[in-house]
Amino acid sequence: MARIPGATVSLSSASGNTLSAASIVTDALGQGRFTVTGANAGADTLTAQAMGTSATFAATVSGTLISYSVPAIGAEVEVGTPTNVSVQITQAACRWPVRRSLSRPLAAPSRAA
């Protein structure tokens, strides 16, 4: 198949999630890039249309974000030393984010005999 540079591709999100552009133009390799920012949690279908044809991509936008804040990324944890781990859960579907901090010691791995 021949790649098609300079083609205009129209983009849409069935769930109304934010796209970085309503359309893009393919580069010399026939490729185009865009960004999706989830605004509506749940199933979504992204559609690209160009030159009389279309393609879809099924995506799921999660309304819950789970992130670690302690220990820092790349931090070393000593074997046999309990280390607190903090997890933050944010629920995007609420008017104000729900934040919960869960802390528990990180156990050292057991050694096989």
Summary of the structure (lengths in Angstrom):
residues: 113
radius of gyration: 21.8
end to end distance: 57.3
largest distance: 64.8
contacts: 233
relative contact order: 0.17
helix: 0%
strand: 49%
